[in-house]
Amino acid sequence: MSCALFGYSFYRQNKEIKDIQTLYTQTKQLIPDSYISSEDAYLDIDGHDIYAILQVNDIKWVIGHEESLPHYKNKNIIIPESLLKQVQSLKNRDKLTIHTVSGETIKYQLEVIGKVDQLSKSIPALYCKNGSSYYCINLIKV
């Protein structure tokens, strides 16, 4: 029984990653090449409100509104726990690029912090739920 549960968990995690990458591909085609001023702009892609796409190394995600997708909370980017292994694969000095649906490009360098108990409100960071704590990566604007 535990083998079946593990298999289903692995299948579901891979499906969520594939679904987010599909949303990334669909959204990327619609983002303008130059910046268009628009506050809180989003695209409706397959019923999801998408604000931006995010890329670091071979990881390609969207930033949306729902908690099942990577999403904004204050200055932070919150990543669903199902993507924890991808988040943990990121290294210090990796470059993260965000393209908003209005065409703005924001670049960050990563500083891996590791396990923390709560979200920071003062330093922009990427957080992924990890049990009762969070896996944290600071975002340093470049």
Contacts in CASP RR format, 6 or more apart in sequence:
PFRMAT RR
TARGET T0000
AUTHOR 0000-0000-0000
METHOD contacts of the structure
MODEL  1
MSCALFGYSFYRQNKEIKDIQTLYTQTKQLIPDSYISSEDAYLDIDGHDI
YAILQVNDIKWVIGHEESLPHYKNKNIIIPESLLKQVQSLKNRDKLTIHT
VSGETIKYQLEVIGKVDQLSKSIPALYCKNGSSYYCINLIKV
12 82 0 8 1.000
13 82 0 8 1.000
13 85 0 8 1.000
16 68 0 8 1.000
16 80 0 8 1.000
16 82 0 8 1.000
16 83 0 8 1.000
17 82 0 8 1.000
17 83 0 8 1.000
17 86 0 8 1.000
20 60 0 8 1.000
20 61 0 8 1.000
20 62 0 8 1.000
20 69 0 8 1.000
20 70 0 8 1.000
20 83 0 8 1.000
21 60 0 8 1.000
21 61 0 8 1.000
23 45 0 8 1.000
23 46 0 8 1.000
23 48 0 8 1.000
23 50 0 8 1.000
23 62 0 8 1.000
23 69 0 8 1.000
24 53 0 8 1.000
24 55 0 8 1.000
24 60 0 8 1.000
24 61 0 8 1.000
24 62 0 8 1.000
25 60 0 8 1.000
26 45 0 8 1.000
26 46 0 8 1.000
27 43 0 8 1.000
27 45 0 8 1.000
27 50 0 8 1.000
27 53 0 8 1.000
27 62 0 8 1.000
27 101 0 8 1.000
28 53 0 8 1.000
28 99 0 8 1.000
30 43 0 8 1.000
30 45 0 8 1.000
30 101 0 8 1.000
31 53 0 8 1.000
31 99 0 8 1.000
31 100 0 8 1.000
31 101 0 8 1.000
31 103 0 8 1.000
32 102 0 8 1.000
32 103 0 8 1.000
33 103 0 8 1.000
34 103 0 8 1.000
35 102 0 8 1.000
35 103 0 8 1.000
35 104 0 8 1.000
36 102 0 8 1.000
36 103 0 8 1.000
37 102 0 8 1.000
38 101 0 8 1.000
38 102 0 8 1.000
40 51 0 8 1.000
41 51 0 8 1.000
41 100 0 8 1.000
41 101 0 8 1.000
41 102 0 8 1.000
42 49 0 8 1.000
42 50 0 8 1.000
42 51 0 8 1.000
42 64 0 8 1.000
42 65 0 8 1.000
42 101 0 8 1.000
43 49 0 8 1.000
43 50 0 8 1.000
43 101 0 8 1.000
44 50 0 8 1.000
45 62 0 8 1.000
48 62 0 8 1.000
48 64 0 8 1.000
48 65 0 8 1.000
48 66 0 8 1.000
48 69 0 8 1.000
49 64 0 8 1.000
49 65 0 8 1.000
49 66 0 8 1.000
50 62 0 8 1.000
50 63 0 8 1.000
50 64 0 8 1.000
50 101 0 8 1.000
51 63 0 8 1.000
51 64 0 8 1.000
51 65 0 8 1.000
51 72 0 8 1.000
51 100 0 8 1.000
51 101 0 8 1.000
52 62 0 8 1.000
52 63 0 8 1.000
52 64 0 8 1.000
52 98 0 8 1.000
52 99 0 8 1.000
52 100 0 8 1.000
52 101 0 8 1.000
53 60 0 8 1.000
53 61 0 8 1.000
53 62 0 8 1.000
53 63 0 8 1.000
53 98 0 8 1.000
53 99 0 8 1.000
54 60 0 8 1.000
54 61 0 8 1.000
54 62 0 8 1.000
54 63 0 8 1.000
54 70 0 8 1.000
54 77 0 8 1.000
54 96 0 8 1.000
54 97 0 8 1.000
54 98 0 8 1.000
55 61 0 8 1.000
55 96 0 8 1.000
55 97 0 8 1.000
55 99 0 8 1.000
56 90 0 8 1.000
56 94 0 8 1.000
56 95 0 8 1.000
56 96 0 8 1.000
56 97 0 8 1.000
56 110 0 8 1.000
57 89 0 8 1.000
57 90 0 8 1.000
57 94 0 8 1.000
59 86 0 8 1.000
59 89 0 8 1.000
59 90 0 8 1.000
61 69 0 8 1.000
61 70 0 8 1.000
61 79 0 8 1.000
61 83 0 8 1.000
62 69 0 8 1.000
62 70 0 8 1.000
63 69 0 8 1.000
63 70 0 8 1.000
63 71 0 8 1.000
63 72 0 8 1.000
63 77 0 8 1.000
63 98 0 8 1.000
64 70 0 8 1.000
64 71 0 8 1.000
64 72 0 8 1.000
65 71 0 8 1.000
67 78 0 8 1.000
67 80 0 8 1.000
68 80 0 8 1.000
69 80 0 8 1.000
70 77 0 8 1.000
70 78 0 8 1.000
70 79 0 8 1.000
70 80 0 8 1.000
70 83 0 8 1.000
71 77 0 8 1.000
71 78 0 8 1.000
72 78 0 8 1.000
73 119 0 8 1.000
74 119 0 8 1.000
74 121 0 8 1.000
75 121 0 8 1.000
75 122 0 8 1.000
75 123 0 8 1.000
75 124 0 8 1.000
75 125 0 8 1.000
76 119 0 8 1.000
76 120 0 8 1.000
76 124 0 8 1.000
76 125 0 8 1.000
76 126 0 8 1.000
76 127 0 8 1.000
77 125 0 8 1.000
77 126 0 8 1.000
77 127 0 8 1.000
77 139 0 8 1.000
78 119 0 8 1.000
78 127 0 8 1.000
78 128 0 8 1.000
78 129 0 8 1.000
79 87 0 8 1.000
79 126 0 8 1.000
79 127 0 8 1.000
79 128 0 8 1.000
79 129 0 8 1.000
80 128 0 8 1.000
80 129 0 8 1.000
81 128 0 8 1.000
81 129 0 8 1.000
81 130 0 8 1.000
81 131 0 8 1.000
83 128 0 8 1.000
84 128 0 8 1.000
84 129 0 8 1.000
84 130 0 8 1.000
84 135 0 8 1.000
87 126 0 8 1.000
87 128 0 8 1.000
87 135 0 8 1.000
87 137 0 8 1.000
88 128 0 8 1.000
88 135 0 8 1.000
90 110 0 8 1.000
90 112 0 8 1.000
90 137 0 8 1.000
91 110 0 8 1.000
91 112 0 8 1.000
92 110 0 8 1.000
92 111 0 8 1.000
92 112 0 8 1.000
93 109 0 8 1.000
93 110 0 8 1.000
94 109 0 8 1.000
94 110 0 8 1.000
95 107 0 8 1.000
95 108 0 8 1.000
95 109 0 8 1.000
95 110 0 8 1.000
95 142 0 8 1.000
96 107 0 8 1.000
96 108 0 8 1.000
96 109 0 8 1.000
96 110 0 8 1.000
96 126 0 8 1.000
96 139 0 8 1.000
97 105 0 8 1.000
97 106 0 8 1.000
97 107 0 8 1.000
97 108 0 8 1.000
98 105 0 8 1.000
98 106 0 8 1.000
98 107 0 8 1.000
98 108 0 8 1.000
99 105 0 8 1.000
100 106 0 8 1.000
106 141 0 8 1.000
107 141 0 8 1.000
107 142 0 8 1.000
108 124 0 8 1.000
108 139 0 8 1.000
108 140 0 8 1.000
108 141 0 8 1.000
108 142 0 8 1.000
109 139 0 8 1.000
109 140 0 8 1.000
109 142 0 8 1.000
110 126 0 8 1.000
110 137 0 8 1.000
110 138 0 8 1.000
110 139 0 8 1.000
110 140 0 8 1.000
111 137 0 8 1.000
111 138 0 8 1.000
111 139 0 8 1.000
111 140 0 8 1.000
112 137 0 8 1.000
113 125 0 8 1.000
113 136 0 8 1.000
113 137 0 8 1.000
113 138 0 8 1.000
114 135 0 8 1.000
114 136 0 8 1.000
114 137 0 8 1.000
115 130 0 8 1.000
115 133 0 8 1.000
115 134 0 8 1.000
115 135 0 8 1.000
115 136 0 8 1.000
116 127 0 8 1.000
116 133 0 8 1.000
116 134 0 8 1.000
116 135 0 8 1.000
116 136 0 8 1.000
117 133 0 8 1.000
117 134 0 8 1.000
118 134 0 8 1.000
119 125 0 8 1.000
119 127 0 8 1.000
119 134 0 8 1.000
120 136 0 8 1.000
123 138 0 8 1.000
123 139 0 8 1.000
124 138 0 8 1.000
124 139 0 8 1.000
124 141 0 8 1.000
125 136 0 8 1.000
125 137 0 8 1.000
125 138 0 8 1.000
125 139 0 8 1.000
126 136 0 8 1.000
126 137 0 8 1.000
126 139 0 8 1.000
127 134 0 8 1.000
127 135 0 8 1.000
127 136 0 8 1.000
127 137 0 8 1.000
128 134 0 8 1.000
128 135 0 8 1.000
END
